[in-house]
């Protein structure tokens, strides 16, 4: 498996000439007009998957069909993103013209990433973005991080202690910035400190509301465990410099199972 690491600190034209075609007869115009109307109706018809949410202790995912002139079977599926193939935890279907259907899945106490798939029998599909949801009571120390992300923080702080640095606090806003970047890289198949929209890590951190004086970022791909990715970063001078920078006070770690893809965001206020 390929493993990658990155660290940063803060024409021509064509023309054509054609002769006018003979004017179509009135008899020819009628079927052409009907075909155009049918094509327009097909283009207007669409399905939309709404991102899941927690309502009264259940995960609810909704599929919408709109702008359609015909009826079709509309299906909705609630899926959980995991280390293996993503699993369908609830599904449902109904024949509709224009309307919506909702699937309700049981909600786990530990945070999981859910997303919605919508499709109809005419072949139209839509997928929502994934969201981390939980129905459990927040755990001490914050339940915003997964066990793998928490392990990366602990191992990083162990290395800092061995080198005379104070431990980093795992901050929810920095975690959000790191998690979003790992998820975006994993879903869209790129590996860079620059997002597809051109934002650098500092802009992504500020977008969460975290104000900082200094910041840094490590990213990695292909390491299967928290221990493996921390070791890879510590073995690389640039990444090690971020991890053992005693001026940093806060950290956010984001992990996505696809890759796996990892992000560490560091900052000091």
C-alpha positions, 0 to 999 in steps of 0.5 A: 500500500502506498503511504504518503506524508506532507507537512507545512507550517505557518487554444484555439477555436473552431468555426463551422458554416452550414446551409439552412435546412429546408423548413419542416412541414407542419406535420413534422413540427408537431412530433418534434415539439412533443419530443422537445417537451418530453426532453425538457420534462426529463431534465426538470425531474430530479431526486435529492438526498438530504443529509441525515439528522437526529430527531427524537433519538433516531437518525432520519434520512430523507429522499425527495423527488421533484419536477417530475411528470411521471411516477416512479419508485423512489428509494431512500437508504441510510448508510454508515461510513466504516473501515470496510464497505459502507453498510446500509442500516435502513432503507425504504421505498414508495411509488411517488410522482413528486414527494419525499420519503424518510427512513428512520434508523436506530442511533448509536451512542458512539459517534458514527458517520451517516449519509443518505442515498436517494434513487428512483426507478428511472435511474436518477440518483443523489448522495448527501454529504456525510455527517457525524451523529450520535445519540449518546450522552457526551463523554468526559473529555468530549465525544467529538473525536473517534478512538483513533483520533484520540489515540493520535493525540495521546501518542503525540502528547507522549512524544512531546512529554519525552522532549520537554513539551507540554501536552496539547489540548484536543480542541473541538474546532481544530478537530472539525477543521482536520476532520473535514480536510481528511474527509474531503481528501478521501472522498475526492481522491487528492492529497494536499494541504490545499483544498480543492477550493484553494483554501490553505490550512490556516483558512480552514482553521479560521473558518471553524472560529478558532483564532490563532497566532501560529498554526501548522498541519501534518497530513498522511495517507495509508497508515492503518493505525494511530500508532503507525501514522504517529511513528511515520510522522515522528520519523519525518523531520518536517512532521516531527517539528510540528509535533514537538513544537513547544509553542503549540498549545492545541491540536485537532486530529481528523481521520477518515477510513478511506485511505486511511487519511489523516490530518493533524492541525496544530495551533496556539492562541 
